[in-house]
Amino acid sequence: MNEPAVALLLVLSGPHHLESPQGTPITGVYSNVSYSDETGDAGGFEVAINADSGSSPTVVFTICEGGCYGGDTWPVAINGNQIAFSVVHEWKRSDGSTWTETEEYEGIISGDILTLTSPQVPGVDPRLARVSHPTAGQTARLAGNIDW
């Protein structure tokens, strides 16, 4: 993580329910995924934040660019209405070797909107709206992770 992200680290223990300074619960699903009527391709991001568990807070992160991928669980640092997390993508090359790529994300929750930034994608600041009635595991399933 970069220095601002490291500053967001927060150690939590026992059951907790985190809220933003506006009193909005942090836990929830935030999404801006949309589908093309013409091609059926998906585009956008979906983030499920779990800050209510008895263990450390986590995010499930899915990105869609034509198809959706990711859907894995990662630790998240939460400080007030700010979050920070890293995602590691592993890609297989045609020769069978693997290549990994780490993306760092920071986000600010304001009301029902999560705005993400990433130094790996400068100038792209997606705004993800809180999903009103998410289903359990929907963010992982969006990426094809059927373990949920």
Secondary structure as GFF3:
##gff-version 3
##sequence-region A 1 148
A	DSSP	alpha_helix	3	7	.	.	.	ID=ss1
A	DSSP	beta_strand	28	31	.	.	.	ID=ss2
A	DSSP	beta_strand	34	35	.	.	.	ID=ss3
A	DSSP	beta_strand	42	50	.	.	.	ID=ss4
A	DSSP	beta_strand	58	66	.	.	.	ID=ss5
A	DSSP	beta_strand	68	75	.	.	.	ID=ss6
A	DSSP	beta_strand	77	79	.	.	.	ID=ss7
A	DSSP	beta_strand	82	92	.	.	.	ID=ss8
A	DSSP	beta_strand	98	110	.	.	.	ID=ss9
A	DSSP	beta_strand	113	117	.	.	.	ID=ss10
A	DSSP	beta_strand	127	130	.	.	.	ID=ss11
A	DSSP	alpha_helix	138	142	.	.	.	ID=ss12
###
